[in-house]
């Protein structure tokens, strides 16, 4: 969706939105509009929209009042995104092609105005590539948002936020595509195409390279598929740093569970088991597009987990790149096997000071947190606090879980260094404990289990049903607040 900036005296579209703070209805409204808003209990709460039609000398204006909430709200930017998103949700398929948002007398800063536009753009994203029989009234018509009398600094702020929106949309695209379209090789090719010309350095490892490096854990997951695994590394060096920061994503492009096969019902959802890798790719695009002043490496471990005659078996023992051995109790606990080799590789290759990994790792996380928070595990309190703060500001919320020796011993194996699963209870924690064994001393590390967050069965604040793009805003905010501070 295109966003353009115009002055208040330029010709406007027929559809105009005015921004209304909570409990502060503008005094210059037409009496009929004022009475109608009051009757509809419109109070200016964030996300509320009231519509009226007003006759004037230039014809009839379709007027929307959009609530932006209270100015002192703790989650101010999130509330403003919600306001912009609510306008798009209402008018996306309305038949209107252009919406003017009037920022006159709004009292908003440039960054706050950009937040409204950001929410409006994100809510307009849809994946209709394979829908060939939509009726005209079902198709998106809204193609342009006109920012009228935008506050000083809004255009500059929008340049940054539009880059972030592009990253979120790319992540959604990767997650939404079916597994016959996005698999390890095509994920890499699509990422290369989107990052071309941005200055991001790309390294790709294939089967032969990973075999030479001894990535037995990752390759064990991939061996049942005809799709060759890939390791994709993307580096954006927008600043000099003693050591880079690494974001590492689980990229299981389809997960049948392998020999420990999943139930048929709902298995189609496992196309989004690469949501962590998609979030990393989208973040790298956003950072490059907005020229972030940071040195960041994004790594995606890409495999397909299939149950053919060559697939690994429960009880197999694999040797990871770190030299540690793993007894594979359950082939459906595959994400940690992919991540452990990706984590080892990025530490050996780049020596990062900080690592954040993202993975749709455990169903247990959905049982714990539902679809409201991603799980946060960390070996460093400062890193955990910074990620938690970034989650609150961005709206990609996190909730911290414990780590400790009592959980660690639950994955000890009688015949190898560790098992890839523990007992039924504490499943998300034992998965994090598994990954922690691959983190070098002195490296600050956080693991984000985002199993409940990358896909939504109903519309949310800034997304429709389907891929949410979770993780991109979180990582981008972390970069802004910590690496660029």
QUIWO-V24986 format. One record per residue. N is the residue number from 1. RES is the residue in three letters. OMEGA is omega as a letter, one per 40 degrees, with the letter a starting at -180 (999 if undefined). NEAR is the number of other ideal C-beta (glycine too) atoms within 10 Angstrom. D_CENTER is the distance of its C-alpha to the mean C-alpha in whole Angstrom. Layout:
n | res | omega | near | d_center
N | RES | OMEGA | NEAR | D_CENTER
N | RES | OMEGA | NEAR | D_CENTER
//
This chain:
n | res | omega | near | d_center
1 | UNK | a | 19 | 19
2 | UNK | i | 10 | 21
3 | UNK | i | 20 | 22
4 | UNK | a | 13 | 25
5 | UNK | i | 17 | 27
6 | UNK | i | 14 | 31
7 | UNK | a | 8 | 34
8 | UNK | a | 12 | 35
9 | UNK | i | 8 | 38
10 | UNK | i | 12 | 37
11 | UNK | a | 8 | 37
12 | UNK | i | 17 | 34
13 | UNK | i | 16 | 33
14 | UNK | a | 16 | 34
15 | UNK | a | 22 | 31
16 | UNK | i | 18 | 31
17 | UNK | i | 28 | 28
18 | UNK | a | 21 | 30
19 | UNK | a | 26 | 28
20 | UNK | i | 26 | 29
21 | UNK | a | 19 | 29
22 | UNK | i | 17 | 29
23 | UNK | a | 10 | 33
24 | UNK | a | 14 | 34
25 | UNK | a | 17 | 35
26 | UNK | a | 17 | 36
27 | UNK | a | 6 | 40
28 | UNK | i | 7 | 41
29 | UNK | i | 18 | 39
30 | UNK | a | 13 | 42
31 | UNK | a | 7 | 43
32 | UNK | i | 12 | 42
33 | UNK | i | 20 | 39
34 | UNK | a | 17 | 39
35 | UNK | i | 12 | 41
36 | UNK | i | 16 | 39
37 | UNK | i | 21 | 36
38 | UNK | a | 12 | 38
39 | UNK | i | 9 | 39
40 | UNK | a | 14 | 35
41 | UNK | i | 9 | 34
42 | UNK | a | 20 | 32
43 | UNK | i | 17 | 31
44 | UNK | i | 22 | 29
45 | UNK | a | 18 | 26
46 | UNK | i | 24 | 22
47 | UNK | i | 19 | 21
48 | UNK | i | 21 | 25
49 | UNK | i | 18 | 26
50 | UNK | a | 22 | 30
51 | UNK | i | 18 | 32
52 | UNK | i | 18 | 35
53 | UNK | a | 11 | 37
54 | UNK | i | 14 | 40
55 | UNK | i | 10 | 43
56 | UNK | a | 8 | 44
57 | UNK | a | 4 | 46
58 | UNK | a | 9 | 43
59 | UNK | a | 8 | 43
60 | UNK | i | 10 | 40
61 | UNK | i | 17 | 37
62 | UNK | a | 17 | 34
63 | UNK | i | 19 | 33
64 | UNK | i | 23 | 30
65 | UNK | a | 23 | 30
66 | UNK | i | 25 | 26
67 | UNK | i | 23 | 26
68 | UNK | i | 29 | 24
69 | UNK | a | 22 | 25
70 | UNK | a | 15 | 27
71 | UNK | a | 13 | 27
72 | UNK | a | 6 | 27
73 | UNK | a | 14 | 24
74 | UNK | a | 9 | 22
75 | UNK | a | 15 | 19
76 | UNK | a | 19 | 20
77 | UNK | i | 19 | 17
78 | UNK | i | 22 | 15
79 | UNK | i | 25 | 18
80 | UNK | i | 25 | 19
81 | UNK | i | 29 | 15
82 | UNK | i | 26 | 17
83 | UNK | i | 26 | 20
84 | UNK | a | 29 | 19
85 | UNK | a | 26 | 17
86 | UNK | i | 24 | 20
87 | UNK | i | 25 | 22
88 | UNK | a | 22 | 20
89 | UNK | a | 20 | 20
90 | UNK | a | 18 | 23
91 | UNK | a | 25 | 24
92 | UNK | a | 21 | 22
93 | UNK | a | 17 | 25
94 | UNK | a | 15 | 28
95 | UNK | i | 11 | 30
96 | UNK | a | 17 | 29
97 | UNK | a | 14 | 28
98 | UNK | i | 18 | 27
99 | UNK | i | 26 | 27
100 | UNK | i | 25 | 28
101 | UNK | a | 26 | 26
102 | UNK | a | 20 | 29
103 | UNK | a | 24 | 29
104 | UNK | i | 12 | 32
105 | UNK | a | 11 | 33
106 | UNK | a | 20 | 30
107 | UNK | a | 12 | 30
108 | UNK | i | 21 | 27
109 | UNK | i | 14 | 26
110 | UNK | i | 17 | 24
111 | UNK | i | 18 | 21
112 | UNK | i | 22 | 21
113 | UNK | i | 28 | 22
114 | UNK | i | 30 | 19
115 | UNK | i | 26 | 17
116 | UNK | i | 31 | 18
117 | UNK | i | 26 | 18
118 | UNK | i | 26 | 14
119 | UNK | i | 30 | 14
120 | UNK | a | 30 | 17
121 | UNK | a | 26 | 15
122 | UNK | a | 26 | 12
123 | UNK | a | 25 | 14
124 | UNK | a | 23 | 16
125 | UNK | i | 22 | 14
126 | UNK | i | 17 | 15
127 | UNK | a | 16 | 16
128 | UNK | a | 10 | 19
129 | UNK | a | 11 | 20
130 | UNK | a | 9 | 22
131 | UNK | a | 10 | 24
132 | UNK | a | 6 | 27
133 | UNK | i | 5 | 29
134 | UNK | i | 11 | 27
135 | UNK | a | 7 | 30
136 | UNK | a | 8 | 30
137 | UNK | i | 9 | 29
138 | UNK | a | 10 | 26
139 | UNK | i | 13 | 25
140 | UNK | i | 17 | 23
141 | UNK | a | 14 | 26
142 | UNK | a | 21 | 24
143 | UNK | a | 13 | 23
144 | UNK | i | 14 | 24
145 | UNK | a | 25 | 23
146 | UNK | i | 22 | 26
147 | UNK | a | 22 | 26
148 | UNK | i | 21 | 30
149 | UNK | a | 19 | 31
150 | UNK | a | 27 | 28
151 | UNK | i | 19 | 29
152 | UNK | i | 10 | 29
153 | UNK | a | 14 | 26
154 | UNK | a | 23 | 24
155 | UNK | i | 16 | 24
156 | UNK | i | 11 | 23
157 | UNK | a | 21 | 20
158 | UNK | i | 23 | 19
159 | UNK | i | 12 | 19
160 | UNK | a | 19 | 17
161 | UNK | i | 25 | 14
162 | UNK | i | 19 | 15
163 | UNK | i | 18 | 14
164 | UNK | i | 27 | 10
165 | UNK | i | 27 | 10
166 | UNK | i | 19 | 11
167 | UNK | i | 28 | 8
168 | UNK | a | 29 | 6
169 | UNK | i | 22 | 9
170 | UNK | i | 25 | 9
171 | UNK | i | 29 | 6
172 | UNK | i | 27 | 7
173 | UNK | a | 20 | 11
174 | UNK | a | 29 | 11
175 | UNK | a | 26 | 10
176 | UNK | a | 21 | 12
177 | UNK | i | 23 | 15
178 | UNK | a | 13 | 18
179 | UNK | i | 20 | 19
180 | UNK | i | 10 | 22
181 | UNK | i | 15 | 20
182 | UNK | i | 24 | 17
183 | UNK | a | 25 | 19
184 | UNK | a | 28 | 19
185 | UNK | a | 16 | 21
186 | UNK | i | 18 | 20
187 | UNK | i | 23 | 16
188 | UNK | a | 20 | 18
189 | UNK | i | 13 | 20
190 | UNK | i | 17 | 17
191 | UNK | i | 27 | 15
192 | UNK | a | 14 | 19
193 | UNK | a | 8 | 19
194 | UNK | a | 21 | 17
195 | UNK | a | 21 | 17
196 | UNK | i | 9 | 21
197 | UNK | a | 7 | 23
198 | UNK | a | 14 | 20
199 | UNK | i | 12 | 22
200 | UNK | i | 22 | 19
201 | UNK | a | 11 | 22
202 | UNK | i | 15 | 21
203 | UNK | i | 13 | 22
204 | UNK | i | 18 | 22
205 | UNK | i | 22 | 24
206 | UNK | a | 14 | 26
207 | UNK | a | 15 | 28
208 | UNK | a | 9 | 31
209 | UNK | a | 13 | 29
210 | UNK | i | 22 | 27
211 | UNK | i | 12 | 31
212 | UNK | a | 9 | 33
213 | UNK | i | 18 | 30
214 | UNK | i | 15 | 31
215 | UNK | a | 29 | 27
216 | UNK | a | 22 | 29
217 | UNK | i | 29 | 26
218 | UNK | a | 28 | 23
219 | UNK | i | 22 | 26
220 | UNK | i | 27 | 28
221 | UNK | a | 29 | 25
222 | UNK | a | 27 | 25
223 | UNK | i | 20 | 29
224 | UNK | a | 22 | 29
225 | UNK | i | 22 | 27
226 | UNK | i | 9 | 28
227 | UNK | a | 18 | 25
228 | UNK | i | 16 | 25
229 | UNK | i | 26 | 23
230 | UNK | i | 25 | 21
231 | UNK | a | 26 | 20
232 | UNK | i | 25 | 18
233 | UNK | a | 22 | 18
234 | UNK | a | 26 | 17
235 | UNK | i | 19 | 19
236 | UNK | a | 26 | 18
237 | UNK | a | 14 | 21
238 | UNK | i | 18 | 22
239 | UNK | i | 13 | 24
240 | UNK | i | 7 | 26
241 | UNK | i | 15 | 26
242 | UNK | i | 7 | 28
243 | UNK | a | 12 | 25
244 | UNK | i | 21 | 21
245 | UNK | a | 22 | 18
246 | UNK | i | 28 | 16
247 | UNK | a | 30 | 13
248 | UNK | a | 30 | 13
249 | UNK | i | 32 | 11
250 | UNK | a | 31 | 13
251 | UNK | i | 35 | 14
252 | UNK | a | 30 | 16
253 | UNK | i | 31 | 16
254 | UNK | a | 22 | 18
255 | UNK | i | 26 | 20
256 | UNK | a | 24 | 23
257 | UNK | a | 18 | 24
258 | UNK | i | 26 | 26
259 | UNK | i | 20 | 30
260 | UNK | a | 20 | 29
261 | UNK | i | 15 | 27
262 | UNK | i | 17 | 25
263 | UNK | a | 7 | 27
264 | UNK | a | 7 | 27
265 | UNK | i | 7 | 26
266 | UNK | a | 8 | 22
267 | UNK | i | 14 | 22
268 | UNK | i | 11 | 20
269 | UNK | a | 13 | 17
270 | UNK | i | 18 | 17
271 | UNK | a | 24 | 15
272 | UNK | i | 26 | 12
273 | UNK | i | 28 | 13
274 | UNK | a | 35 | 11
275 | UNK | i | 30 | 8
276 | UNK | i | 32 | 8
277 | UNK | i | 33 | 10
278 | UNK | i | 34 | 8
279 | UNK | i | 37 | 5
280 | UNK | i | 32 | 8
281 | UNK | i | 30 | 10
282 | UNK | i | 32 | 7
283 | UNK | a | 32 | 8
284 | UNK | i | 32 | 12
285 | UNK | a | 27 | 12
286 | UNK | a | 28 | 11
287 | UNK | a | 30 | 13
288 | UNK | a | 23 | 16
289 | UNK | a | 23 | 16
290 | UNK | i | 20 | 17
291 | UNK | a | 14 | 19
292 | UNK | i | 22 | 18
293 | UNK | a | 15 | 21
294 | UNK | i | 19 | 19
295 | UNK | a | 21 | 20
296 | UNK | i | 28 | 17
297 | UNK | i | 23 | 17
298 | UNK | a | 29 | 14
299 | UNK | i | 28 | 15
300 | UNK | i | 30 | 14
301 | UNK | a | 37 | 17
302 | UNK | i | 31 | 17
303 | UNK | i | 32 | 20
304 | UNK | a | 23 | 21
305 | UNK | a | 30 | 23
306 | UNK | a | 21 | 26
307 | UNK | a | 17 | 29
308 | UNK | a | 12 | 32
309 | UNK | i | 5 | 35
310 | UNK | a | 10 | 34
311 | UNK | i | 21 | 31
312 | UNK | a | 25 | 31
313 | UNK | i | 12 | 33
314 | UNK | a | 15 | 32
315 | UNK | i | 11 | 35
316 | UNK | i | 18 | 34
317 | UNK | i | 15 | 34
318 | UNK | i | 23 | 31
319 | UNK | a | 16 | 32
320 | UNK | i | 24 | 28
321 | UNK | i | 22 | 28
322 | UNK | a | 21 | 29
323 | UNK | i | 10 | 32
324 | UNK | a | 16 | 31
325 | UNK | a | 16 | 32
326 | UNK | i | 26 | 30
327 | UNK | a | 20 | 32
328 | UNK | i | 26 | 30
329 | UNK | a | 17 | 31
330 | UNK | a | 14 | 28
331 | UNK | i | 26 | 26
332 | UNK | i | 19 | 23
333 | UNK | a | 24 | 22
334 | UNK | a | 28 | 21
335 | UNK | i | 29 | 18
336 | UNK | i | 29 | 20
337 | UNK | i | 29 | 22
338 | UNK | a | 32 | 20
339 | UNK | a | 28 | 18
340 | UNK | i | 28 | 21
341 | UNK | i | 27 | 23
342 | UNK | i | 30 | 20
343 | UNK | i | 30 | 20
344 | UNK | a | 23 | 24
345 | UNK | a | 22 | 24
346 | UNK | i | 23 | 21
347 | UNK | a | 20 | 24
348 | UNK | a | 12 | 27
349 | UNK | a | 15 | 26
350 | UNK | i | 17 | 24
351 | UNK | a | 13 | 25
352 | UNK | i | 25 | 22
353 | UNK | a | 14 | 23
354 | UNK | i | 21 | 20
355 | UNK | i | 28 | 17
356 | UNK | i | 26 | 14
357 | UNK | i | 31 | 13
358 | UNK | a | 30 | 10
359 | UNK | i | 33 | 11
360 | UNK | a | 33 | 12
361 | UNK | a | 29 | 15
362 | UNK | i | 23 | 17
363 | UNK | i | 14 | 18
364 | UNK | i | 19 | 20
365 | UNK | i | 27 | 17
366 | UNK | i | 16 | 17
367 | UNK | a | 12 | 20
368 | UNK | a | 19 | 20
369 | UNK | a | 21 | 17
370 | UNK | a | 10 | 17
371 | UNK | a | 17 | 13
372 | UNK | a | 9 | 14
373 | UNK | i | 19 | 12
374 | UNK | i | 26 | 11
375 | UNK | a | 27 | 14
376 | UNK | i | 22 | 15
377 | UNK | a | 23 | 18
378 | UNK | i | 24 | 19
379 | UNK | a | 16 | 23
380 | UNK | a | 14 | 23
381 | UNK | a | 10 | 23
382 | UNK | i | 11 | 22
383 | UNK | i | 19 | 19
384 | UNK | a | 17 | 18
385 | UNK | i | 12 | 19
386 | UNK | i | 22 | 17
387 | UNK | i | 26 | 14
388 | UNK | i | 17 | 15
389 | UNK | i | 15 | 16
390 | UNK | i | 22 | 13
391 | UNK | i | 22 | 11
392 | UNK | a | 16 | 14
393 | UNK | a | 20 | 14
394 | UNK | a | 24 | 11
395 | UNK | i | 20 | 11
396 | UNK | a | 28 | 8
397 | UNK | i | 20 | 11
398 | UNK | i | 26 | 13
399 | UNK | a | 14 | 16
400 | UNK | i | 16 | 18
401 | UNK | a | 19 | 20
402 | UNK | i | 10 | 23
403 | UNK | i | 17 | 25
404 | UNK | a | 9 | 28
405 | UNK | a | 7 | 31
406 | UNK | i | 11 | 32
407 | UNK | a | 20 | 29
408 | UNK | a | 18 | 29
409 | UNK | a | 11 | 33
410 | UNK | i | 18 | 31
411 | UNK | i | 22 | 30
412 | UNK | a | 12 | 33
413 | UNK | i | 15 | 35
414 | UNK | a | 6 | 39
415 | UNK | i | 9 | 39
416 | UNK | a | 17 | 36
417 | UNK | i | 17 | 34
418 | UNK | i | 22 | 31
419 | UNK | i | 20 | 30
420 | UNK | i | 28 | 26
421 | UNK | i | 22 | 27
422 | UNK | i | 22 | 28
423 | UNK | a | 9 | 30
424 | UNK | a | 8 | 28
425 | UNK | i | 10 | 28
426 | UNK | a | 18 | 25
427 | UNK | i | 21 | 23
428 | UNK | a | 22 | 20
429 | UNK | i | 25 | 22
430 | UNK | i | 25 | 24
431 | UNK | i | 28 | 21
432 | UNK | i | 31 | 20
433 | UNK | i | 24 | 24
434 | UNK | a | 26 | 24
435 | UNK | a | 23 | 21
436 | UNK | i | 17 | 23
437 | UNK | a | 17 | 26
438 | UNK | a | 22 | 25
439 | UNK | a | 19 | 24
440 | UNK | i | 14 | 27
441 | UNK | i | 4 | 29
442 | UNK | i | 6 | 28
443 | UNK | i | 17 | 24
444 | UNK | a | 19 | 22
445 | UNK | i | 24 | 19
446 | UNK | i | 23 | 16
447 | UNK | i | 29 | 15
448 | UNK | i | 29 | 12
449 | UNK | a | 33 | 12
450 | UNK | a | 27 | 9
451 | UNK | a | 26 | 12
452 | UNK | a | 22 | 12
453 | UNK | a | 30 | 8
454 | UNK | a | 27 | 7
455 | UNK | a | 22 | 10
456 | UNK | i | 16 | 12
457 | UNK | i | 9 | 16
458 | UNK | a | 9 | 16
459 | UNK | i | 13 | 15
460 | UNK | a | 17 | 13
461 | UNK | a | 18 | 14
462 | UNK | i | 27 | 12
463 | UNK | i | 22 | 11
464 | UNK | i | 21 | 14
465 | UNK | i | 13 | 14
466 | UNK | a | 18 | 12
467 | UNK | a | 25 | 9
468 | UNK | a | 27 | 6
469 | UNK | a | 29 | 3
470 | UNK | i | 33 | 2
471 | UNK | a | 30 | 3
472 | UNK | i | 31 | 4
473 | UNK | i | 29 | 6
474 | UNK | a | 27 | 7
475 | UNK | i | 28 | 9
476 | UNK | i | 25 | 10
477 | UNK | i | 22 | 12
478 | UNK | i | 28 | 13
479 | UNK | a | 24 | 14
480 | UNK | a | 20 | 16
481 | UNK | a | 15 | 18
482 | UNK | a | 17 | 19
483 | UNK | a | 20 | 19
484 | UNK | a | 13 | 20
485 | UNK | 999 | 8 | 22
//
